[in-house]
Amino acid sequence: MEQIRTKIRKWGNSFGVIIPSHVVASQNLKEGSELELTIHPKDKMSVADVLELARKFRLKKKRDTQKILDEMDRELWPEGE
């Protein structure tokens, strides 16, 4: 078993990951080999993540950060859901 860190890349209309050649060799992987993937979500958001969400929800730029975060919370996690 190998543990690697890699990035998701866009291929046409899909996404994929690159498996380093040393892992392919050590695990004797071939085209068509089946793998089991475990996804670990990010626990923290960077400032860039927050700004990207602000752009996504078209939030006004000239407000204090807490108001923006509160609005994002309401959009992403509405009460009662």
A tleap script that builds the chain and sets N, CA, C and O, in Angstrom:
source leaprc.protein.ff14SB
mol = sequence {
  NMET GLU GLN ILE ARG THR LYS ILE ARG LYS
  TRP GLY ASN SER PHE GLY VAL ILE ILE PRO
  SER HIE VAL VAL ALA SER GLN ASN LEU LYS
  GLU GLY SER GLU LEU GLU LEU THR ILE HIE
  PRO LYS ASP LYS MET SER VAL ALA ASP VAL
  LEU GLU LEU ALA ARG LYS PHE ARG LEU LYS
  LYS LYS ARG ASP THR GLN LYS ILE LEU ASP
  GLU MET ASP ARG GLU LEU TRP PRO GLU GLY
  CGLU
}
set mol.1.N position { 0.847 -1.181 0.000 }
set mol.1.CA position { 0.000 0.000 0.000 }
set mol.1.C position { 0.885 1.233 0.000 }
set mol.1.O position { 1.855 1.309 0.754 }
set mol.2.N position { 0.552 2.199 -0.845 }
set mol.2.CA position { 1.281 3.460 -0.939 }
set mol.2.C position { 0.341 4.591 -0.591 }
set mol.2.O position { -0.858 4.521 -0.862 }
set mol.3.N position { 0.879 5.624 0.006 }
set mol.3.CA position { 0.104 6.837 0.242 }
set mol.3.C position { 0.806 7.967 -0.497 }
set mol.3.O position { 1.997 8.205 -0.299 }
set mol.4.N position { 0.058 8.662 -1.352 }
set mol.4.CA position { 0.636 9.758 -2.118 }
set mol.4.C position { -0.255 10.976 -1.997 }
set mol.4.O position { -1.425 10.871 -1.628 }
set mol.5.N position { 0.299 12.119 -2.307 }
set mol.5.CA position { -0.471 13.357 -2.385 }
set mol.5.C position { -0.340 13.839 -3.823 }
set mol.5.O position { 0.770 13.959 -4.341 }
set mol.6.N position { -1.458 14.111 -4.462 }
set mol.6.CA position { -1.451 14.542 -5.852 }
set mol.6.C position { -2.565 15.563 -6.061 }
set mol.6.O position { -3.406 15.754 -5.183 }
set mol.7.N position { -2.571 16.204 -7.197 }
set mol.7.CA position { -3.595 17.197 -7.512 }
set mol.7.C position { -4.544 16.647 -8.563 }
set mol.7.O position { -4.157 15.844 -9.412 }
set mol.8.N position { -5.777 17.085 -8.492 }
set mol.8.CA position { -6.767 16.747 -9.506 }
set mol.8.C position { -6.495 17.630 -10.721 }
set mol.8.O position { -6.245 18.828 -10.589 }
set mol.9.N position { -6.546 17.024 -11.902 }
set mol.9.CA position { -6.328 17.764 -13.150 }
set mol.9.C position { -7.520 17.540 -14.076 }
set mol.9.O position { -8.168 16.494 -14.047 }
set mol.10.N position { -7.787 18.544 -14.889 }
set mol.10.CA position { -8.897 18.470 -15.823 }
set mol.10.C position { -8.447 17.767 -17.096 }
set mol.10.O position { -7.402 18.094 -17.659 }
set mol.11.N position { -9.241 16.799 -17.547 }
set mol.11.CA position { -9.036 16.096 -18.814 }
set mol.11.C position { -10.361 16.137 -19.558 }
set mol.11.O position { -11.286 15.395 -19.227 }
set mol.12.N position { -10.455 16.997 -20.557 }
set mol.12.CA position { -11.724 17.146 -21.280 }
set mol.12.C position { -12.805 17.617 -20.331 }
set mol.12.O position { -12.645 18.642 -19.668 }
set mol.13.N position { -13.915 16.875 -20.256 }
set mol.13.CA position { -15.012 17.228 -19.341 }
set mol.13.C position { -14.913 16.495 -18.011 }
set mol.13.O position { -15.818 16.582 -17.181 }
set mol.14.N position { -13.815 15.773 -17.807 }
set mol.14.CA position { -13.647 14.979 -16.587 }
set mol.14.C position { -12.448 15.475 -15.781 }
set mol.14.O position { -11.737 16.390 -16.196 }
set mol.15.N position { -12.244 14.860 -14.638 }
set mol.15.CA position { -11.091 15.132 -13.803 }
set mol.15.C position { -10.341 13.822 -13.576 }
set mol.15.O position { -10.934 12.745 -13.632 }
set mol.16.N position { -9.053 13.915 -13.324 }
set mol.16.CA position { -8.261 12.728 -13.055 }
set mol.16.C position { -7.081 13.070 -12.168 }
set mol.16.O position { -6.810 14.240 -11.897 }
set mol.17.N position { -6.394 12.056 -11.726 }
set mol.17.CA position { -5.194 12.245 -10.914 }
set mol.17.C position { -4.032 11.530 -11.582 }
set mol.17.O position { -4.226 10.548 -12.299 }
set mol.18.N position { -2.834 12.021 -11.347 }
set mol.18.CA position { -1.626 11.399 -11.882 }
set mol.18.C position { -1.010 10.553 -10.765 }
set mol.18.O position { -0.813 11.027 -9.646 }
set mol.19.N position { -0.715 9.313 -11.085 }
set mol.19.CA position { -0.044 8.430 -10.136 }
set mol.19.C position { 1.430 8.426 -10.514 }
set mol.19.O position { 1.780 8.076 -11.641 }
set mol.20.N position { 2.303 8.815 -9.576 }
set mol.20.CA position { 3.738 8.871 -9.893 }
set mol.20.C position { 4.261 7.515 -10.383 }
set mol.20.O position { 3.796 6.463 -9.946 }
set mol.21.N position { 5.235 7.563 -11.295 }
set mol.21.CA position { 5.749 6.340 -11.916 }
set mol.21.C position { 6.358 5.375 -10.903 }
set mol.21.O position { 6.270 4.160 -11.083 }
set mol.22.N position { 6.981 5.902 -9.829 }
set mol.22.CA position { 7.556 4.989 -8.842 }
set mol.22.C position { 6.474 4.184 -8.123 }
set mol.22.O position { 6.712 3.045 -7.722 }
set mol.23.N position { 5.278 4.773 -7.957 }
set mol.23.CA position { 4.166 4.047 -7.331 }
set mol.23.C position { 3.624 3.008 -8.305 }
set mol.23.O position { 3.321 1.880 -7.916 }
set mol.24.N position { 3.503 3.398 -9.588 }
set mol.24.CA position { 3.044 2.451 -10.608 }
set mol.24.C position { 3.957 1.234 -10.631 }
set mol.24.O position { 3.488 0.096 -10.668 }
set mol.25.N position { 5.266 1.480 -10.608 }
set mol.25.CA position { 6.230 0.377 -10.660 }
set mol.25.C position { 6.182 -0.468 -9.387 }
set mol.25.O position { 6.132 -1.696 -9.456 }
set mol.26.N position { 6.196 0.188 -8.228 }
set mol.26.CA position { 6.257 -0.574 -6.970 }
set mol.26.C position { 4.997 -1.386 -6.708 }
set mol.26.O position { 5.048 -2.418 -6.039 }
set mol.27.N position { 3.862 -0.920 -7.234 }
set mol.27.CA position { 2.589 -1.620 -7.016 }
set mol.27.C position { 2.192 -2.486 -8.214 }
set mol.27.O position { 1.132 -3.112 -8.223 }
set mol.28.N position { 3.071 -2.507 -9.226 }
set mol.28.CA position { 2.825 -3.293 -10.435 }
set mol.28.C position { 1.465 -2.953 -11.066 }
set mol.28.O position { 0.708 -3.845 -11.451 }
set mol.29.N position { 1.171 -1.647 -11.165 }
set mol.29.CA position { -0.097 -1.202 -11.732 }
set mol.29.C position { -0.041 -1.241 -13.251 }
set mol.29.O position { 1.005 -1.005 -13.856 }
set mol.30.N position { -1.162 -1.536 -13.843 }
set mol.30.CA position { -1.309 -1.581 -15.297 }
set mol.30.C position { -2.572 -0.798 -15.667 }
set mol.30.O position { -3.426 -0.540 -14.819 }
set mol.31.N position { -2.677 -0.427 -16.936 }
set mol.31.CA position { -3.906 0.212 -17.385 }
set mol.31.C position { -5.069 -0.728 -17.106 }
set mol.31.O position { -5.022 -1.910 -17.444 }
set mol.32.N position { -6.112 -0.187 -16.487 }
set mol.32.CA position { -7.275 -1.000 -16.134 }
set mol.32.C position { -7.229 -1.547 -14.716 }
set mol.32.O position { -8.215 -2.108 -14.238 }
set mol.33.N position { -6.074 -1.388 -14.022 }
set mol.33.CA position { -5.994 -1.831 -12.623 }
set mol.33.C position { -7.022 -1.069 -11.800 }
set mol.33.O position { -7.248 0.118 -12.032 }
set mol.34.N position { -7.638 -1.737 -10.851 }
set mol.34.CA position { -8.598 -1.084 -9.969 }
set mol.34.C position { -7.890 -0.571 -8.731 }
set mol.34.O position { -7.036 -1.246 -8.157 }
set mol.35.N position { -8.262 0.641 -8.328 }
set mol.35.CA position { -7.711 1.264 -7.128 }
set mol.35.C position { -8.843 1.682 -6.217 }
set mol.35.O position { -9.960 1.933 -6.669 }
set mol.36.N position { -8.552 1.754 -4.951 }
set mol.36.CA position { -9.506 2.294 -3.997 }
set mol.36.C position { -8.962 3.636 -3.530 }
set mol.36.O position { -7.828 3.724 -3.061 }
set mol.37.N position { -9.772 4.676 -3.660 }
set mol.37.CA position { -9.362 6.029 -3.312 }
set mol.37.C position { -10.079 6.463 -2.051 }
set mol.37.O position { -11.279 6.225 -1.916 }
set mol.38.N position { -9.384 7.089 -1.131 }
set mol.38.CA position { -9.982 7.683 0.051 }
set mol.38.C position { -9.785 9.183 -0.045 }
set mol.38.O position { -8.653 9.650 -0.177 }
set mol.39.N position { -10.862 9.944 0.018 }
set mol.39.CA position { -10.804 11.396 -0.105 }
set mol.39.C position { -10.851 12.002 1.296 }
set mol.39.O position { -11.753 11.708 2.081 }
set mol.40.N position { -9.883 12.839 1.593 }
set mol.40.CA position { -9.847 13.559 2.866 }
set mol.40.C position { -10.145 15.021 2.577 }
set mol.40.O position { -9.318 15.709 1.977 }
set mol.41.N position { -11.320 15.515 2.995 }
set mol.41.CA position { -11.652 16.913 2.715 }
set mol.41.C position { -10.733 17.870 3.465 }
set mol.41.O position { -10.170 17.536 4.507 }
set mol.42.N position { -10.599 19.062 2.906 }
set mol.42.CA position { -9.792 20.071 3.577 }
set mol.42.C position { -10.492 20.481 4.866 }
set mol.42.O position { -11.702 20.710 4.873 }
set mol.43.N position { -9.752 20.573 5.933 }
set mol.43.CA position { -10.328 20.980 7.214 }
set mol.43.C position { -10.350 22.494 7.359 }
set mol.43.O position { -11.152 23.034 8.121 }
set mol.44.N position { -9.485 23.172 6.641 }
set mol.44.CA position { -9.353 24.614 6.797 }
set mol.44.C position { -9.500 25.292 5.454 }
set mol.44.O position { -9.225 24.702 4.409 }
set mol.45.N position { -9.936 26.537 5.492 }
set mol.45.CA position { -10.049 27.324 4.275 }
set mol.45.C position { -8.974 28.399 4.285 }
set mol.45.O position { -8.728 29.043 5.305 }
set mol.46.N position { -8.349 28.580 3.154 }
set mol.46.CA position { -7.374 29.654 3.030 }
set mol.46.C position { -8.105 30.946 2.683 }
set mol.46.O position { -9.290 30.923 2.353 }
set mol.47.N position { -7.414 32.052 2.756 }
set mol.47.CA position { -7.994 33.334 2.360 }
set mol.47.C position { -8.419 33.266 0.893 }
set mol.47.O position { -9.470 33.791 0.524 }
set mol.48.N position { -7.608 32.624 0.063 }
set mol.48.CA position { -7.956 32.470 -1.354 }
set mol.48.C position { -9.263 31.692 -1.509 }
set mol.48.O position { -10.079 32.025 -2.369 }
set mol.49.N position { -9.472 30.649 -0.677 }
set mol.49.CA position { -10.724 29.888 -0.727 }
set mol.49.C position { -11.918 30.786 -0.380 }
set mol.49.O position { -12.956 30.732 -1.039 }
set mol.50.N position { -11.760 31.605 0.654 }
set mol.50.CA position { -12.835 32.500 1.079 }
set mol.50.C position { -13.140 33.514 -0.020 }
set mol.50.O position { -14.306 33.772 -0.320 }
set mol.51.N position { -12.094 34.092 -0.623 }
set mol.51.CA position { -12.306 35.069 -1.689 }
set mol.51.C position { -12.971 34.428 -2.901 }
set mol.51.O position { -13.824 35.045 -3.539 }
set mol.52.N position { -12.587 33.199 -3.221 }
set mol.52.CA position { -13.206 32.492 -4.346 }
set mol.52.C position { -14.689 32.263 -4.079 }
set mol.52.O position { -15.513 32.444 -4.975 }
set mol.53.N position { -15.034 31.869 -2.859 }
set mol.53.CA position { -16.449 31.700 -2.521 }
set mol.53.C position { -17.189 33.030 -2.583 }
set mol.53.O position { -18.337 33.084 -3.026 }
set mol.54.N position { -16.539 34.102 -2.140 }
set mol.54.CA position { -17.158 35.430 -2.207 }
set mol.54.C position { -17.452 35.799 -3.663 }
set mol.54.O position { -18.521 36.328 -3.968 }
set mol.55.N position { -16.497 35.517 -4.565 }
set mol.55.CA position { -16.728 35.784 -5.990 }
set mol.55.C position { -17.855 34.902 -6.525 }
set mol.55.O position { -18.695 35.355 -7.302 }
set mol.56.N position { -17.860 33.653 -6.106 }
set mol.56.CA position { -18.881 32.714 -6.579 }
set mol.56.C position { -20.278 33.197 -6.217 }
set mol.56.O position { -21.202 33.108 -7.025 }
set mol.57.N position { -20.427 33.701 -5.013 }
set mol.57.CA position { -21.732 34.168 -4.555 }
set mol.57.C position { -21.933 35.657 -4.817 }
set mol.57.O position { -22.906 36.250 -4.352 }
set mol.58.N position { -20.998 36.263 -5.571 }
set mol.58.CA position { -21.074 37.677 -5.960 }
set mol.58.C position { -21.297 38.590 -4.758 }
set mol.58.O position { -22.143 39.484 -4.790 }
set mol.59.N position { -20.539 38.356 -3.715 }
set mol.59.CA position { -20.653 39.178 -2.511 }
set mol.59.C position { -19.947 40.504 -2.737 }
set mol.59.O position { -18.925 40.570 -3.419 }
set mol.60.N position { -20.494 41.539 -2.168 }
set mol.60.CA position { -19.880 42.861 -2.301 }
set mol.60.C position { -18.519 42.865 -1.628 }
set mol.60.O position { -18.330 42.240 -0.585 }
set mol.61.N position { -17.571 43.575 -2.232 }
set mol.61.CA position { -16.193 43.571 -1.724 }
set mol.61.C position { -15.987 44.513 -0.548 }
set mol.61.O position { -15.121 44.254 0.287 }
set mol.62.N position { -16.741 45.583 -0.452 }
set mol.62.CA position { -16.471 46.591 0.577 }
set mol.62.C position { -17.347 46.382 1.805 }
set mol.62.O position { -18.142 47.245 2.178 }
set mol.63.N position { -17.185 45.225 2.421 }
set mol.63.CA position { -17.835 44.925 3.690 }
set mol.63.C position { -16.807 44.257 4.574 }
set mol.63.O position { -15.808 43.723 4.092 }
set mol.64.N position { -17.058 44.289 5.873 }
set mol.64.CA position { -16.054 43.650 6.728 }
set mol.64.C position { -16.124 42.135 6.579 }
set mol.64.O position { -17.153 41.576 6.199 }
set mol.65.N position { -15.037 41.506 6.879 }
set mol.65.CA position { -14.874 40.072 6.659 }
set mol.65.C position { -15.947 39.256 7.373 }
set mol.65.O position { -16.468 38.296 6.805 }
set mol.66.N position { -16.284 39.622 8.605 }
set mol.66.CA position { -17.275 38.849 9.355 }
set mol.66.C position { -18.625 38.861 8.664 }
set mol.66.O position { -19.308 37.837 8.637 }
set mol.67.N position { -19.029 40.003 8.099 }
set mol.67.CA position { -20.307 40.058 7.396 }
set mol.67.C position { -20.292 39.161 6.162 }
set mol.67.O position { -21.285 38.500 5.859 }
set mol.68.N position { -19.171 39.140 5.454 }
set mol.68.CA position { -19.045 38.267 4.286 }
set mol.68.C position { -19.131 36.809 4.713 }
set mol.68.O position { -19.847 36.024 4.093 }
set mol.69.N position { -18.401 36.436 5.775 }
set mol.69.CA position { -18.429 35.049 6.259 }
set mol.69.C position { -19.830 34.655 6.725 }
set mol.69.O position { -20.275 33.534 6.476 }
set mol.70.N position { -20.529 35.580 7.406 }
set mol.70.CA position { -21.896 35.292 7.849 }
set mol.70.C position { -22.822 35.043 6.664 }
set mol.70.O position { -23.645 34.128 6.697 }
set mol.71.N position { -22.687 35.859 5.614 }
set mol.71.CA position { -23.520 35.675 4.431 }
set mol.71.C position { -23.200 34.352 3.740 }
set mol.71.O position { -24.100 33.661 3.264 }
set mol.72.N position { -21.928 34.007 3.687 }
set mol.72.CA position { -21.543 32.732 3.088 }
set mol.72.C position { -22.116 31.571 3.887 }
set mol.72.O position { -22.590 30.593 3.310 }
set mol.73.N position { -22.075 31.673 5.224 }
set mol.73.CA position { -22.662 30.633 6.071 }
set mol.73.C position { -24.150 30.457 5.752 }
set mol.73.O position { -24.638 29.332 5.637 }
set mol.74.N position { -24.861 31.574 5.611 }
set mol.74.CA position { -26.297 31.497 5.315 }
set mol.74.C position { -26.536 30.847 3.950 }
set mol.74.O position { -27.481 30.075 3.789 }
set mol.75.N position { -25.688 31.156 2.972 }
set mol.75.CA position { -25.844 30.585 1.627 }
set mol.75.C position { -25.492 29.101 1.598 }
set mol.75.O position { -26.191 28.303 0.974 }
set mol.76.N position { -24.406 28.736 2.276 }
set mol.76.CA position { -23.932 27.359 2.222 }
set mol.76.C position { -24.666 26.417 3.166 }
set mol.76.O position { -24.874 25.247 2.843 }
set mol.77.N position { -25.054 26.917 4.316 }
set mol.77.CA position { -25.707 26.081 5.325 }
set mol.77.C position { -26.953 26.785 5.865 }
set mol.77.O position { -26.949 27.279 6.993 }
set mol.78.N position { -28.026 26.832 5.055 }
set mol.78.CA position { -29.254 27.494 5.515 }
set mol.78.C position { -29.798 26.828 6.776 }
set mol.78.O position { -29.667 25.618 6.962 }
set mol.79.N position { -30.407 27.636 7.631 }
set mol.79.CA position { -30.966 27.092 8.870 }
set mol.79.C position { -32.092 26.142 8.540 }
set mol.79.O position { -32.818 26.348 7.567 }
set mol.80.N position { -32.242 25.124 9.326 }
set mol.80.CA position { -33.300 24.154 9.154 }
set mol.80.C position { -32.962 23.016 8.207 }
set mol.80.O position { -33.782 22.122 7.998 }
set mol.81.N position { -31.768 23.035 7.631 }
set mol.81.CA position { -31.376 21.929 6.740 }
set mol.81.C position { -30.436 21.007 7.434 }
set mol.81.O position { -29.996 20.018 6.847 }
savepdb mol mol.pdb
quit
